[in-house]
């Protein structure tokens, strides 16, 4: 059984904006990317797209460790549930490598 992926979701990610920008091409399966002032948009086939916007959050501190964080919003347009699930699985497999 797989969980349904909503059309809009928000995540707290342990990375910097530079990390996310560097990861994004591979994380979205090398789909065409269009960068905007507030994030980026991935264009899928047949008018479907995925928009990513983020803002920097205060770092998380655990003892002497400091983890940079982003609030990442992912918004799907024109994507059915299966397309959302497959796209997010690709994104998660790349950005959560190593269990992070």
N, CA, C and O atoms as CSV, one atom per row, in Angstrom:
chain,resi,resn,atom,element,x,y,z
A,1,UNK,N,N,0.839,-1.184,0.000
A,1,UNK,CA,C,0.000,0.000,0.000
A,1,UNK,C,C,0.882,1.246,0.000
A,1,UNK,O,O,1.835,1.340,0.774
A,2,UNK,N,N,0.557,2.211,-0.880
A,2,UNK,CA,C,1.329,3.438,-0.939
A,2,UNK,C,C,0.467,4.606,-0.490
A,2,UNK,O,O,-0.741,4.630,-0.730
A,3,UNK,N,N,1.089,5.558,0.154
A,3,UNK,CA,C,0.366,6.735,0.633
A,3,UNK,C,C,0.089,7.675,-0.537
A,3,UNK,O,O,0.901,7.797,-1.454
A,4,UNK,N,N,-1.058,8.333,-0.494
A,4,UNK,CA,C,-1.403,9.309,-1.514
A,4,UNK,C,C,-0.570,10.564,-1.291
A,4,UNK,O,O,-0.427,11.023,-0.158
A,5,UNK,N,N,-0.026,11.113,-2.357
A,5,UNK,CA,C,0.759,12.339,-2.292
A,5,UNK,C,C,-0.179,13.503,-2.611
A,5,UNK,O,O,-0.768,13.533,-3.692
A,6,UNK,N,N,-0.333,14.466,-1.687
A,6,UNK,CA,C,-1.226,15.594,-1.950
A,6,UNK,C,C,-0.682,16.501,-3.057
A,6,UNK,O,O,0.484,16.391,-3.437
A,7,UNK,N,N,-1.521,17.384,-3.566
A,7,UNK,CA,C,-1.096,18.311,-4.619
A,7,UNK,C,C,-0.135,19.373,-4.099
A,7,UNK,O,O,0.603,19.975,-4.878
A,8,UNK,N,N,-0.139,19.603,-2.802
A,8,UNK,CA,C,0.787,20.565,-2.182
A,8,UNK,C,C,1.266,19.984,-0.871
A,8,UNK,O,O,0.466,19.520,-0.059
A,9,UNK,N,N,2.580,20.010,-0.664
A,9,UNK,CA,C,3.113,19.569,0.614
A,9,UNK,C,C,4.272,20.464,1.024
A,9,UNK,O,O,4.917,21.092,0.185
A,10,UNK,N,N,4.526,20.512,2.313
A,10,UNK,CA,C,5.588,21.340,2.877
A,10,UNK,C,C,6.490,20.434,3.693
A,10,UNK,O,O,6.023,19.597,4.466
A,11,UNK,N,N,7.797,20.617,3.507
A,11,UNK,CA,C,8.780,19.800,4.221
A,11,UNK,C,C,9.830,20.674,4.876
A,11,UNK,O,O,10.147,21.762,4.394
A,12,UNK,N,N,10.356,20.187,5.966
A,12,UNK,CA,C,11.504,20.776,6.640
A,12,UNK,C,C,12.699,19.945,6.191
A,12,UNK,O,O,12.777,18.755,6.497
A,13,UNK,N,N,13.630,20.562,5.466
A,13,UNK,CA,C,14.773,19.820,4.929
A,13,UNK,C,C,16.064,20.301,5.565
A,13,UNK,O,O,16.260,21.500,5.763
A,14,UNK,N,N,16.932,19.373,5.878
A,14,UNK,CA,C,18.220,19.688,6.474
A,14,UNK,C,C,19.266,19.955,5.405
A,14,UNK,O,O,20.098,19.097,5.113
A,15,UNK,N,N,19.223,21.163,4.814
A,15,UNK,CA,C,20.187,21.536,3.779
A,15,UNK,C,C,20.190,23.057,3.631
A,15,UNK,O,O,19.379,23.750,4.244
A,16,UNK,N,N,21.092,23.555,2.829
A,16,UNK,CA,C,21.153,24.976,2.511
A,16,UNK,C,C,20.532,25.201,1.136
A,16,UNK,O,O,20.339,24.243,0.388
A,17,UNK,N,N,20.217,26.448,0.790
A,17,UNK,CA,C,19.730,26.709,-0.572
A,17,UNK,C,C,20.732,26.243,-1.635
A,17,UNK,O,O,20.332,25.708,-2.669
A,18,UNK,N,N,22.030,26.445,-1.386
A,18,UNK,CA,C,23.042,26.010,-2.353
A,18,UNK,C,C,23.026,24.492,-2.535
A,18,UNK,O,O,23.190,24.000,-3.652
A,19,UNK,N,N,22.829,23.750,-1.446
A,19,UNK,CA,C,22.719,22.291,-1.544
A,19,UNK,C,C,21.546,21.915,-2.440
A,19,UNK,O,O,21.689,21.099,-3.350
A,20,UNK,N,N,20.389,22.509,-2.179
A,20,UNK,CA,C,19.187,22.170,-2.936
A,20,UNK,C,C,19.349,22.505,-4.419
A,20,UNK,O,O,18.965,21.712,-5.278
A,21,UNK,N,N,19.908,23.661,-4.719
A,21,UNK,CA,C,20.142,24.050,-6.116
A,21,UNK,C,C,21.067,23.047,-6.799
A,21,UNK,O,O,20.834,22.672,-7.949
A,22,UNK,N,N,22.095,22.621,-6.111
A,22,UNK,CA,C,23.048,21.654,-6.675
A,22,UNK,C,C,22.395,20.294,-6.896
A,22,UNK,O,O,22.669,19.629,-7.895
A,23,UNK,N,N,21.533,19.877,-5.972
A,23,UNK,CA,C,20.882,18.565,-6.063
A,23,UNK,C,C,19.745,18.518,-7.070
A,23,UNK,O,O,19.451,17.463,-7.632
A,24,UNK,N,N,19.100,19.667,-7.302
A,24,UNK,CA,C,17.823,19.685,-8.006
A,24,UNK,C,C,17.830,18.977,-9.365
A,24,UNK,O,O,16.919,18.184,-9.601
A,25,UNK,N,N,18.783,19.200,-10.273
A,25,UNK,CA,C,18.697,18.510,-11.573
A,25,UNK,C,C,18.590,16.988,-11.443
A,25,UNK,O,O,17.731,16.379,-12.080
A,26,UNK,N,N,19.431,16.378,-10.645
A,26,UNK,CA,C,19.372,14.916,-10.485
A,26,UNK,C,C,18.155,14.496,-9.663
A,26,UNK,O,O,17.566,13.446,-9.922
A,27,UNK,N,N,17.777,15.296,-8.686
A,27,UNK,CA,C,16.651,14.941,-7.821
A,27,UNK,C,C,15.329,14.900,-8.571
A,27,UNK,O,O,14.410,14.188,-8.165
A,28,UNK,N,N,15.222,15.659,-9.666
A,28,UNK,CA,C,13.982,15.668,-10.449
A,28,UNK,C,C,14.112,14.833,-11.715
A,28,UNK,O,O,13.328,14.987,-12.651
A,29,UNK,N,N,15.103,13.951,-11.739
A,29,UNK,CA,C,15.259,13.050,-12.882
A,29,UNK,C,C,15.660,13.757,-14.156
A,29,UNK,O,O,15.283,13.333,-15.249
A,30,UNK,N,N,16.425,14.836,-14.030
A,30,UNK,CA,C,16.898,15.615,-15.169
A,30,UNK,C,C,15.783,16.128,-16.071
A,30,UNK,O,O,15.973,16.276,-17.278
A,31,UNK,N,N,14.609,16.401,-15.479
A,31,UNK,CA,C,13.508,17.046,-16.188
A,31,UNK,C,C,13.871,18.521,-16.391
A,31,UNK,O,O,14.684,19.060,-15.640
A,32,UNK,N,N,13.279,19.181,-17.395
A,32,UNK,CA,C,13.581,20.610,-17.615
A,32,UNK,C,C,13.224,21.452,-16.387
A,32,UNK,O,O,12.129,21.344,-15.834
A,33,UNK,N,N,14.177,22.290,-15.976
A,33,UNK,CA,C,14.008,23.183,-14.819
A,33,UNK,C,C,13.966,24.633,-15.287
A,33,UNK,O,O,14.707,25.026,-16.189
A,34,UNK,N,N,13.100,25.418,-14.673
A,34,UNK,CA,C,13.066,26.865,-14.904
A,34,UNK,C,C,13.216,27.524,-13.545
A,34,UNK,O,O,12.369,27.357,-12.667
A,35,UNK,N,N,14.300,28.277,-13.375
A,35,UNK,CA,C,14.569,28.929,-12.093
A,35,UNK,C,C,13.813,30.244,-12.025
A,35,UNK,O,O,13.735,30.975,-13.012
A,36,UNK,N,N,13.254,30.543,-10.852
A,36,UNK,CA,C,12.534,31.786,-10.616
A,36,UNK,C,C,13.175,32.494,-9.429
A,36,UNK,O,O,14.096,31.968,-8.803
A,37,UNK,N,N,12.681,33.687,-9.128
A,37,UNK,CA,C,13.203,34.428,-7.971
A,37,UNK,C,C,12.945,33.700,-6.665
A,37,UNK,O,O,13.708,33.842,-5.709
A,38,UNK,N,N,11.866,32.918,-6.619
A,38,UNK,CA,C,11.478,32.282,-5.358
A,38,UNK,C,C,11.706,30.775,-5.323
A,38,UNK,O,O,11.347,30.130,-4.338
A,39,UNK,N,N,12.290,30.199,-6.363
A,39,UNK,CA,C,12.510,28.751,-6.383
A,39,UNK,C,C,12.733,28.242,-7.780
A,39,UNK,O,O,13.536,28.799,-8.529
A,40,UNK,N,N,12.022,27.175,-8.143
A,40,UNK,CA,C,12.139,26.639,-9.490
A,40,UNK,C,C,10.877,25.872,-9.851
A,40,UNK,O,O,10.078,25.509,-8.987
A,41,UNK,N,N,10.717,25.636,-11.149
A,41,UNK,CA,C,9.579,24.878,-11.646
A,41,UNK,C,C,10.099,23.801,-12.579
A,41,UNK,O,O,10.968,24.048,-13.416
A,42,UNK,N,N,9.556,22.603,-12.424
A,42,UNK,CA,C,9.908,21.465,-13.261
A,42,UNK,C,C,8.737,21.236,-14.202
A,42,UNK,O,O,7.594,21.107,-13.763
A,43,UNK,N,N,9.022,21.185,-15.495
A,43,UNK,CA,C,7.980,20.953,-16.481
A,43,UNK,C,C,7.975,19.487,-16.864
A,43,UNK,O,O,8.983,18.945,-17.316
A,44,UNK,N,N,6.828,18.852,-16.677
A,44,UNK,CA,C,6.640,17.468,-17.082
A,44,UNK,C,C,5.870,17.475,-18.399
A,44,UNK,O,O,5.565,18.547,-18.921
A,45,UNK,N,N,5.559,16.339,-18.931
A,45,UNK,CA,C,4.831,16.254,-20.193
A,45,UNK,C,C,3.388,16.715,-20.054
A,45,UNK,O,O,2.822,16.690,-18.962
A,46,UNK,N,N,2.799,17.135,-21.169
A,46,UNK,CA,C,1.369,17.411,-21.275
A,46,UNK,C,C,0.855,18.446,-20.273
A,46,UNK,O,O,-0.198,18.249,-19.666
A,47,UNK,N,N,1.587,19.541,-20.097
A,47,UNK,CA,C,1.122,20.623,-19.244
A,47,UNK,C,C,1.206,20.385,-17.751
A,47,UNK,O,O,0.679,21.179,-16.971
A,48,UNK,N,N,1.847,19.324,-17.341
A,48,UNK,CA,C,1.994,19.053,-15.910
A,48,UNK,C,C,3.279,19.716,-15.411
A,48,UNK,O,O,4.270,19.804,-16.135
A,49,UNK,N,N,3.242,20.176,-14.169
A,49,UNK,CA,C,4.445,20.805,-13.619
A,49,UNK,C,C,4.500,20.614,-12.106
A,49,UNK,O,O,3.518,20.258,-11.455
A,50,UNK,N,N,5.694,20.866,-11.583
A,50,UNK,CA,C,5.929,20.807,-10.140
A,50,UNK,C,C,6.701,22.071,-9.784
A,50,UNK,O,O,7.748,22.355,-10.366
A,51,UNK,N,N,6.173,22.828,-8.823
A,51,UNK,CA,C,6.821,24.066,-8.397
A,51,UNK,C,C,7.433,23.864,-7.020
A,51,UNK,O,O,6.787,23.340,-6.113
A,52,UNK,N,N,8.671,24.282,-6.873
A,52,UNK,CA,C,9.390,24.228,-5.595
A,52,UNK,C,C,9.671,25.654,-5.153
A,52,UNK,O,O,10.240,26.443,-5.908
A,53,UNK,N,N,9.274,25.983,-3.937
A,53,UNK,CA,C,9.664,27.259,-3.335
A,53,UNK,C,C,10.208,26.959,-1.945
A,53,UNK,O,O,9.802,25.993,-1.298
A,54,UNK,N,N,11.129,27.797,-1.502
A,54,UNK,CA,C,11.718,27.534,-0.189
A,54,UNK,C,C,12.055,28.826,0.526
A,54,UNK,O,O,12.190,29.897,-0.067
A,55,UNK,N,N,12.183,28.669,1.821
A,55,UNK,CA,C,12.678,29.763,2.653
A,55,UNK,C,C,13.613,29.165,3.694
A,55,UNK,O,O,13.435,28.033,4.144
A,56,UNK,N,N,14.598,29.944,4.056
A,56,UNK,CA,C,15.589,29.506,5.033
A,56,UNK,C,C,14.975,29.573,6.425
A,56,UNK,O,O,14.355,30.570,6.795
A,57,UNK,N,N,15.153,28.510,7.184
A,57,UNK,CA,C,14.707,28.446,8.576
A,57,UNK,C,C,15.911,28.574,9.498
A,57,UNK,O,O,17.054,28.445,9.060
A,58,UNK,N,N,15.655,28.823,10.753
A,58,UNK,CA,C,16.735,28.859,11.743
A,58,UNK,C,C,17.376,27.475,11.817
A,58,UNK,O,O,16.676,26.467,11.728
A,59,UNK,N,N,18.686,27.417,11.979
A,59,UNK,CA,C,19.348,26.112,12.084
A,59,UNK,C,C,18.847,25.321,13.282
A,59,UNK,O,O,18.452,25.891,14.299
A,60,UNK,N,N,18.870,24.022,13.150
A,60,UNK,CA,C,18.535,23.136,14.271
A,60,UNK,C,C,19.851,22.842,14.990
A,60,UNK,O,O,20.860,22.514,14.366
A,61,UNK,N,N,19.815,22.965,16.294
A,61,UNK,CA,C,21.019,22.700,17.092
A,61,UNK,C,C,20.763,21.498,17.984
A,61,UNK,O,O,19.762,21.426,18.697
A,62,UNK,N,N,21.690,20.561,17.924
A,62,UNK,CA,C,21.652,19.373,18.771
A,62,UNK,C,C,23.034,19.283,19.407
A,62,UNK,O,O,24.017,18.953,18.745
A,63,UNK,N,N,23.090,19.579,20.685
A,63,UNK,CA,C,24.377,19.679,21.400
A,63,UNK,C,C,25.250,20.682,20.644
A,63,UNK,O,O,24.852,21.834,20.476
A,64,UNK,N,N,26.434,20.262,20.186
A,64,UNK,CA,C,27.320,21.169,19.463
A,64,UNK,C,C,27.101,21.130,17.950
A,64,UNK,O,O,27.755,21.866,17.211
A,65,UNK,N,N,26.194,20.283,17.491
A,65,UNK,CA,C,25.942,20.139,16.065
A,65,UNK,C,C,24.928,21.188,15.601
A,65,UNK,O,O,23.984,21.518,16.320
A,66,UNK,N,N,25.138,21.700,14.399
A,66,UNK,CA,C,24.246,22.695,13.805
A,66,UNK,C,C,23.827,22.183,12.423
A,66,UNK,O,O,24.675,21.878,11.585
A,67,UNK,N,N,22.517,22.092,12.195
A,67,UNK,CA,C,21.993,21.601,10.919
A,67,UNK,C,C,21.227,22.731,10.245
A,67,UNK,O,O,20.225,23.215,10.772
A,68,UNK,N,N,21.706,23.147,9.074
A,68,UNK,CA,C,21.002,24.178,8.312
A,68,UNK,C,C,19.671,23.599,7.833
A,68,UNK,O,O,19.571,22.404,7.555
A,69,UNK,N,N,18.640,24.461,7.738
A,69,UNK,CA,C,17.310,23.974,7.358
A,69,UNK,C,C,16.623,24.894,6.365
A,69,UNK,O,O,16.841,26.105,6.341
A,70,UNK,N,N,15.784,24.272,5.547
A,70,UNK,CA,C,14.906,24.984,4.633
A,70,UNK,C,C,13.483,24.488,4.838
A,70,UNK,O,O,13.266,23.320,5.162
A,71,UNK,N,N,12.531,25.364,4.650
A,71,UNK,CA,C,11.144,24.926,4.519
A,71,UNK,C,C,10.889,24.867,3.021
A,71,UNK,O,O,10.954,25.888,2.337
A,72,UNK,N,N,10.607,23.703,2.519
A,72,UNK,CA,C,10.411,23.484,1.095
A,72,UNK,C,C,8.949,23.196,0.819
A,72,UNK,O,O,8.367,22.282,1.404
A,73,UNK,N,N,8.354,23.979,-0.075
A,73,UNK,CA,C,6.982,23.716,-0.521
A,73,UNK,C,C,7.053,23.115,-1.915
A,73,UNK,O,O,7.738,23.635,-2.796
A,74,UNK,N,N,6.335,22.012,-2.103
A,74,UNK,CA,C,6.252,21.331,-3.387
A,74,UNK,C,C,4.794,21.374,-3.816
A,74,UNK,O,O,3.919,20.872,-3.111
A,75,UNK,N,N,4.534,21.977,-4.976
A,75,UNK,CA,C,3.154,22.111,-5.466
A,75,UNK,C,C,3.051,21.504,-6.863
A,75,UNK,O,O,3.763,21.913,-7.780
A,76,UNK,N,N,2.163,20.529,-7.016
A,76,UNK,CA,C,1.939,19.851,-8.289
A,76,UNK,C,C,0.775,20.520,-9.020
A,76,UNK,O,O,-0.227,20.883,-8.404
A,77,UNK,N,N,0.914,20.681,-10.334
A,77,UNK,CA,C,-0.161,21.217,-11.165
A,77,UNK,C,C,-0.439,20.233,-12.291
A,77,UNK,O,O,0.464,19.856,-13.039
A,78,UNK,N,N,-1.696,19.821,-12.404
A,78,UNK,CA,C,-2.106,18.935,-13.490
A,78,UNK,C,C,-1.603,17.511,-13.382
A,78,UNK,O,O,-1.636,16.778,-14.369
A,79,UNK,N,N,-1.142,17.101,-12.226
A,79,UNK,CA,C,-0.566,15.763,-12.035
A,79,UNK,C,C,-1.551,14.855,-11.313
A,79,UNK,O,O,-2.121,15.239,-10.292
A,80,UNK,N,N,-1.750,13.655,-11.840
A,80,UNK,CA,C,-2.607,12.697,-11.143
A,80,UNK,C,C,-1.837,12.083,-9.970
A,80,UNK,O,O,-0.637,12.311,-9.818
A,81,UNK,N,N,-2.529,11.318,-9.162
A,81,UNK,CA,C,-1.942,10.757,-7.937
A,81,UNK,C,C,-0.719,9.889,-8.231
A,81,UNK,O,O,0.268,9.953,-7.498
A,82,UNK,N,N,-0.768,9.086,-9.283
A,82,UNK,CA,C,0.359,8.201,-9.607
A,82,UNK,C,C,1.578,9.014,-10.060
A,82,UNK,O,O,2.705,8.694,-9.682
A,83,UNK,N,N,1.365,10.054,-10.859
A,83,UNK,CA,C,2.469,10.921,-11.285
A,83,UNK,C,C,3.105,11.592,-10.083
A,83,UNK,O,O,4.330,11.659,-9.986
A,84,UNK,N,N,2.284,12.091,-9.161
A,84,UNK,CA,C,2.816,12.722,-7.941
A,84,UNK,C,C,3.629,11.723,-7.130
A,84,UNK,O,O,4.717,12.046,-6.653
A,85,UNK,N,N,3.109,10.518,-6.974
A,85,UNK,CA,C,3.795,9.492,-6.188
A,85,UNK,C,C,5.143,9.136,-6.809
A,85,UNK,O,O,6.149,9.066,-6.102
A,86,UNK,N,N,5.174,8.911,-8.114
A,86,UNK,CA,C,6.421,8.541,-8.791
A,86,UNK,C,C,7.445,9.671,-8.750
A,86,UNK,O,O,8.629,9.433,-8.512
A,87,UNK,N,N,6.984,10.903,-8.983
A,87,UNK,CA,C,7.892,12.047,-8.962
A,87,UNK,C,C,8.496,12.215,-7.573
A,87,UNK,O,O,9.706,12.397,-7.435
A,88,UNK,N,N,7.654,12.154,-6.546
A,88,UNK,CA,C,8.142,12.334,-5.184
A,88,UNK,C,C,9.067,11.190,-4.766
A,88,UNK,O,O,10.019,11.413,-4.017
A,89,UNK,N,N,8.804,9.982,-5.234
A,89,UNK,CA,C,9.693,8.855,-4.922
A,89,UNK,C,C,11.092,9.118,-5.481
A,89,UNK,O,O,12.084,8.847,-4.804
A,90,UNK,N,N,11.186,9.644,-6.710
A,90,UNK,CA,C,12.478,9.983,-7.325
A,90,UNK,C,C,13.171,11.079,-6.514
A,90,UNK,O,O,14.357,10.976,-6.199
A,91,UNK,N,N,12.420,12.121,-6.182
A,91,UNK,CA,C,12.973,13.244,-5.424
A,91,UNK,C,C,13.483,12.780,-4.063
A,91,UNK,O,O,14.590,13.132,-3.654
A,92,UNK,N,N,12.673,11.992,-3.369
A,92,UNK,CA,C,13.057,11.485,-2.049
A,92,UNK,C,C,14.260,10.555,-2.114
A,92,UNK,O,O,15.146,10.628,-1.262
A,93,UNK,N,N,14.299,9.687,-3.111
A,93,UNK,CA,C,15.427,8.757,-3.235
A,93,UNK,C,C,16.736,9.531,-3.374
A,93,UNK,O,O,17.764,9.093,-2.858
A,94,UNK,N,N,16.715,10.653,-4.050
A,94,UNK,CA,C,17.931,11.423,-4.228
A,94,UNK,C,C,18.245,12.288,-3.007
A,94,UNK,O,O,19.381,12.295,-2.533
A,95,UNK,N,N,17.260,13.012,-2.498
A,95,UNK,CA,C,17.545,13.959,-1.413
A,95,UNK,C,C,17.688,13.300,-0.051
A,95,UNK,O,O,18.251,13.901,0.864
A,96,UNK,N,N,17.195,12.088,0.105
A,96,UNK,CA,C,17.314,11.408,1.397
A,96,UNK,C,C,18.381,10.327,1.394
A,96,UNK,O,O,18.397,9.472,2.280
A,97,UNK,N,N,19.258,10.353,0.427
A,97,UNK,CA,C,20.313,9.345,0.369
A,97,UNK,C,C,21.116,9.368,1.667
A,97,UNK,O,O,21.359,10.431,2.238
A,98,UNK,N,N,21.506,8.243,2.106
A,98,UNK,CA,C,22.246,8.159,3.359
A,98,UNK,C,C,21.352,8.297,4.576
A,98,UNK,O,O,21.844,8.471,5.691
A,99,UNK,N,N,20.039,8.221,4.374
A,99,UNK,CA,C,19.118,8.284,5.503
A,99,UNK,C,C,18.787,9.676,5.964
A,99,UNK,O,O,18.016,9.833,6.911
A,100,UNK,N,N,19.352,10.728,5.318
A,100,UNK,CA,C,19.157,12.096,5.762
A,100,UNK,C,C,17.877,12.673,5.356
A,100,UNK,O,O,17.593,13.828,5.671
